[in-house]
Amino acid sequence: MSGLDLLDLDSLHSGEELEIRATVRQLLDREVRPYVAQWYEDGHAPVRELAGMFGKLGLLGMHLTGYGCAGASAVSYGLACLELEAADSGVRSLVSVQGSLAMYAIWRYGSEAQKQEWLPRMAAGEAIGCFGLTEPDHGSDPAAMSTRARRDGDDWILHGTKMWITNAPLASVAVIWARSAEEGVLGFAVPTDTPGFSAREIRHKLSLRASSTGEIVLDDVRLPDSARLPEARGLKAPLSCLTEARHGIVWGALGAARDCLETALSYALSREQFGRPIAGFQLTQAKLADLAVEWHKGYLLALHLGRRADAGTLTPEQVSVGKLNNVREALAIARTCRTILGANGISGEYPVLRHANNLESVLTYEGTSEIHQLVIGQKLTGLSAFG
């Protein structure tokens, strides 16, 4: 990192933040980096084992307080996400979905009994959670969700399908969002062993192959009212969870970009053509300089948003600025780094194209670039372009 830190970014962090970053990086260097290329090749990662390791380190729900959570700052959480995604976006997705979506939803909107039941085990990595909002026919427009929740005496009956749900095939609890005819959008903490609940692994992915992704089918799943998240009312509840997760993505995308940039720089210094390292050619240096400038700009943006989150002043529109910019630029960095590596750039021996493929998914999930452009556009003009 030191060779890339043109602006002395480390000086902007506290000793505790740098220590957290170093601890996460050491774990990943030991337990993930040597194996992740093969996981990607196989289309399978040891998610349960990873969750256990991350839980022991305090990474799961680390920015939440109580119930076994670490209570770390938003910036510390962001630095952890950066290091996780420098290893692989799928690994960071495991942590983001667990902590910022499933755990956050229960922590923010659940009953005390739900928090006690799930959060300590989820923080320890003993129970894996998922977050069911996206549907086969409703991605960017969750207000049109088809999944229904209807009353049946004191119980609720859930019926519908959720798609592209990270961690779903391995989850012990699923936070499911469904529409009630009387009460609008409601959230439920659904134990995945409930009759009528099923989750299948989505195969043949060309991105996020080291992540478990599933389709959830809710076939008249009967739940007691105690499974409902009592404080969740309306679409603002799940959208607030997405805002929480997007902050981690703002940082995480920088990790993938950094790994690509470090790889390209090292390669350019060792690869010789026409009698000298390709790093000595003006065109290569121009690429590296532009990529480094964009990376530093993205980092400063992430840090600014992280400090605002810690101050309690971060807004959803500001998170949209970060998600739009940093993922878009990270993908551009990955693609350009691939050109520096030439044909070797498509080899699994190097992480660059794996990161680029993963970032294609990151560009889409938690709000597509187009959705974030419209969020920012509405803030600028005061006019909604949705619907």
Residue pairs with C-beta under 8 A, 6 or more apart in sequence:
1 10
1 258
1 262
3 262
3 265
4 258
4 261
4 262
4 265
4 292
4 295
6 292
6 296
7 296
7 300
9 296
9 299
9 300
9 303
10 18
12 303
13 21
13 75
13 79
16 76
17 73
17 75
17 76
17 79
20 72
20 76
20 79
20 80
21 79
21 80
21 82
21 83
23 57
24 57
24 59
24 79
24 80
24 83
24 84
25 83
25 86
27 53
27 57
28 83
28 84
28 86
28 87
28 91
31 50
31 53
32 50
32 87
32 88
32 91
33 87
36 45
36 87
36 88
36 91
36 210
37 348
37 349
37 351
37 354
39 45
39 46
39 88
39 90
39 209
39 210
40 88
40 90
40 209
40 210
40 348
40 354
41 209
41 348
42 209
43 203
43 205
43 209
44 210
45 90
45 91
45 210
45 211
45 212
47 94
47 128
47 167
47 170
47 211
47 212
48 128
48 170
50 91
50 94
51 60
51 94
51 98
51 125
51 128
52 124
52 125
52 126
53 125
54 60
54 94
54 95
54 125
55 123
55 124
55 125
55 126
56 124
56 125
58 69
58 70
58 72
58 123
59 70
59 80
59 84
59 95
59 99
60 69
60 95
60 98
60 99
60 103
60 122
60 123
60 124
60 125
61 67
61 69
61 70
61 98
61 99
61 103
61 104
61 107
61 119
61 122
61 123
62 69
62 70
62 71
62 72
62 76
62 77
62 80
62 99
63 69
63 70
63 71
63 72
63 73
63 74
63 76
63 77
63 99
63 100
64 70
64 71
64 99
64 103
64 104
64 107
64 119
64 123
65 71
66 115
66 119
67 107
67 115
67 116
67 119
67 120
67 123
68 119
68 120
68 123
68 124
69 103
69 107
69 119
69 123
70 123
72 80
73 306
73 310
74 247
74 306
74 307
74 309
74 310
74 314
75 303
75 306
75 307
75 309
75 310
77 99
77 247
77 248
77 251
78 247
78 248
78 250
78 251
78 302
78 303
78 306
79 251
80 95
81 92
81 95
81 96
81 248
81 249
81 251
81 252
81 255
82 251
82 252
82 254
82 255
82 258
82 302
83 255
84 91
84 92
84 95
84 252
84 255
85 91
85 92
85 251
85 252
85 253
85 254
85 255
85 256
86 255
86 256
86 258
86 259
87 255
87 259
88 210
88 354
88 355
88 358
89 208
89 211
89 252
89 256
89 355
89 358
89 359
89 361
89 362
90 208
90 209
90 210
90 211
90 358
91 210
91 211
92 248
92 252
92 255
93 166
93 208
93 211
94 166
94 167
94 211
94 212
95 248
96 245
96 248
96 249
96 252
97 129
97 130
97 131
97 166
97 167
97 245
98 122
98 128
98 129
98 167
99 248
100 241
100 244
100 245
100 247
100 248
101 129
101 130
101 131
101 175
101 241
101 242
101 244
101 245
102 122
102 129
102 130
102 131
102 167
102 171
102 173
102 174
102 175
103 118
103 119
103 122
103 123
103 129
104 241
104 244
104 245
105 131
105 175
105 187
105 189
105 229
105 232
105 237
105 238
105 241
106 114
106 115
106 118
106 119
106 122
106 129
106 175
106 189
106 229
107 115
107 119
108 231
108 240
108 241
109 187
109 229
109 230
109 231
109 232
109 237
110 118
110 189
110 229
110 230
110 231
111 226
111 229
111 230
113 226
114 189
114 226
114 227
114 229
118 127
118 129
118 173
118 189
121 127
121 172
122 128
122 129
122 173
127 172
127 173
128 167
128 170
128 171
128 172
129 167
129 171
129 172
129 173
129 174
129 175
130 165
130 166
130 167
130 168
130 171
130 173
130 174
130 175
130 199
130 214
130 216
131 165
131 166
131 174
131 175
131 238
131 241
132 147
132 162
132 165
132 168
132 174
132 175
132 176
132 177
132 216
133 142
133 145
133 162
133 177
133 238
133 242
134 142
134 162
134 163
134 164
134 165
135 142
135 145
135 146
135 147
135 160
135 161
135 162
135 163
136 161
136 163
136 215
137 144
137 146
138 144
138 145
138 146
139 164
140 367
140 368
140 370
140 371
141 387
142 177
142 235
142 238
142 239
143 185
143 235
145 160
145 177
145 178
145 179
145 185
146 160
146 161
147 158
147 159
147 160
147 161
147 162
147 176
147 177
147 178
147 179
147 218
148 158
148 159
148 160
148 178
148 179
148 180
148 181
149 156
149 157
149 158
149 178
149 179
149 180
149 186
149 188
150 156
150 157
150 159
150 180
150 181
151 157
151 180
151 182
152 222
154 224
154 225
155 222
155 223
155 224
155 225
156 188
156 222
156 223
156 224
156 225
156 227
156 228
157 220
157 221
157 222
157 223
158 176
158 178
158 188
158 190
158 196
158 218
158 220
158 221
158 223
159 218
159 219
159 220
159 221
160 178
160 218
161 215
161 216
161 217
161 218
162 168
162 176
162 215
162 216
162 218
163 215
163 216
164 202
164 213
164 215
164 365
165 174
165 199
165 213
165 214
165 215
165 216
166 211
166 212
166 213
166 214
167 212
167 214
168 174
168 199
168 212
168 213
168 214
168 215
168 216
169 199
169 200
169 201
169 212
169 213
169 214
170 212
171 192
171 199
172 191
172 192
172 193
173 189
173 190
173 191
173 192
174 189
174 190
174 192
174 197
174 199
174 216
175 187
175 188
175 189
175 190
175 229
175 241
176 187
176 188
176 190
176 216
176 218
177 185
177 186
177 187
177 188
177 237
177 238
178 185
178 186
178 188
178 218
179 185
179 186
180 186
183 233
184 233
184 234
184 235
185 232
185 233
185 234
185 235
185 237
185 238
186 228
186 229
186 232
186 233
187 228
187 229
187 232
187 237
187 238
188 223
188 227
188 228
188 229
189 227
189 229
190 197
190 218
190 221
190 223
190 227
191 197
191 227
192 199
194 221
194 222
194 223
195 221
195 222
196 218
196 219
196 220
196 221
196 222
197 216
197 217
197 218
197 219
197 221
198 216
198 217
198 219
199 214
199 215
199 216
199 217
200 214
200 215
200 217
201 212
201 213
201 214
202 213
202 214
202 215
205 213
206 357
207 357
207 358
207 360
207 361
208 358
208 361
229 237
231 237
232 238
239 316
242 366
242 367
243 316
243 319
245 366
246 319
246 320
246 322
246 323
246 366
246 367
247 305
247 306
247 309
247 314
247 319
247 322
249 323
249 326
249 327
249 362
249 366
250 301
250 302
250 305
250 319
250 322
250 323
250 326
251 302
251 306
251 326
252 362
253 298
253 326
253 327
253 329
253 330
253 359
253 362
254 295
254 298
254 299
254 302
254 326
254 330
256 330
256 334
256 355
256 358
256 359
256 362
257 291
257 295
257 298
257 329
257 330
257 333
257 334
257 355
258 295
259 351
259 355
260 333
260 334
260 337
260 338
260 351
260 352
260 355
260 356
261 288
261 291
261 292
261 295
261 333
261 337
263 337
263 341
263 350
263 351
263 352
264 288
264 291
264 336
264 337
264 340
264 341
264 352
265 279
265 288
267 340
267 341
267 344
267 350
268 277
268 278
268 279
268 284
268 288
268 340
269 277
269 279
270 277
271 277
271 278
271 279
272 278
278 284
278 340
279 285
279 288
284 340
287 336
287 339
287 340
288 340
290 336
291 333
291 336
291 337
294 329
294 332
294 333
295 329
295 333
297 329
298 325
298 326
298 329
298 330
301 321
301 322
301 325
301 326
302 322
302 326
305 314
305 318
305 319
305 321
305 322
308 314
308 318
316 375
317 375
317 376
317 379
320 367
320 372
320 375
320 376
321 372
321 376
323 366
323 367
323 372
324 369
324 372
324 373
324 376
327 359
327 362
327 363
327 369
328 363
328 369
330 359
330 362
331 356
331 359
331 360
331 362
331 363
334 352
334 353
334 355
334 356
334 359
335 356
337 345
337 352
338 345
338 346
338 352
338 353
338 356
339 345
341 350
341 352
344 350
345 352
345 353
346 353
347 353
348 354
363 369
367 375
374 385
374 386
377 383
377 385
378 384
378 385
378 386
